[in-house]
Amino acid sequence: MRTLLLGMGNPILSDDAIGVRLAADFKAASEPLPELDIMEECSVGGLNLLEVLRGYQRAIVLDSLQTSKGTPGAWHRFTAEALRETIHLTNIHDANFATALELGRRIGLPLADDAEIHIFAIEIQDNHTFSERMTPALERAYPRLRTAIFKEVRELVRDSGAAETTRPTPPNRQSLLTSAATALRANQRQPRTVSTVCLSTN
């Protein structure tokens, strides 16, 4: 199963670098596998993510999360199935992760099923300060969370098997936006009840 390991975040925004750091460390600590591609740093969102995820049968996303009562270093694991309630198809501007996936599937892009998109979200303290260092609280928690997350990521990678698929050439952004707009117009002609809540894993 062709798998993408994706480190989300900005390496110069303090704790926002956690996903990037984890992806880089996982790559350094692991033997290359033919069915696994690792993108250590990805800071795009919305529809731009479709160009990154296109053609993979499984995705493992390492990202940050900031909640009001979260403890830096605590982490959560879930699949994209948990984000379905956040789909909002009334426009494509600043589309969140779930909305981008839904639009991508509607225009026929080969994307992993929601059940095969695994998200590891790490609670952080600061993602606004320009710094190449994470906060002391997250640095203290890093060795523990790194060990725990790597164990689960390795289990997912082992489950991927050795089968490979050829990754199609990504579409250009203009054609992707045009197709998404067409899907949006079709959706607007067929009224349906959708959640207006927009959540992001970032």
C-alpha positions, 0 to 999 in steps of 0.5 A: 500500500503506497503510503505518505508520511507527512510532517505538517508545520512551520519550522520557524514558528516555535512549537508549530515545528513539531510535525516537521521535526517528528517526520525528519527524525522518523526518516533519520531513524528508519530504513528506506522502504519502497512503499513509503514516501516521507515529506518532512516539511509541508506548510500548505493547507486546503486545496493545495494538500490535494496535490500532495496526497494525490495517488497515495492509498494511505497517509500518515499526518504529523501535525500540531494542535492547540486546545484551551485545556491541552497539555503541551506534549499530549497527543491524539490519534484519529483518522479523517473519518473524525473530521467528516462533520466539519465538511463545508461545501458552500465555498472553496476559499480557505477549505479545511482538510475535510472539505478539501478531501471531499472536493478532491473525491468529487472531481475524481482525484485518487485519494486515500479513504478517510479510514486510511488517513491517520492523523497524529496531533500533538498539543502545543503551547506556542505557534506564533513566536518566530523561533527555531526552538520549541517551548521548554514544555514541549521539548521536555515532552518530546522524547516521550511522545517521539517514542510513543508516536514512532511505535504506532507509525511503524505499525502502520507502515508495516501494515502497508505491505510491499505492494507499490502503485505508480503515483500519477502526475499531480494536476496544476493548481488552476485545473484543480481549482476549476474542477473544484469550482465545477463540483461546488456548483453541482453541489449548490444545485442539490441543497443538502444539510452540511455542518458549518463548523470549520475545523483544522488539524493545524 
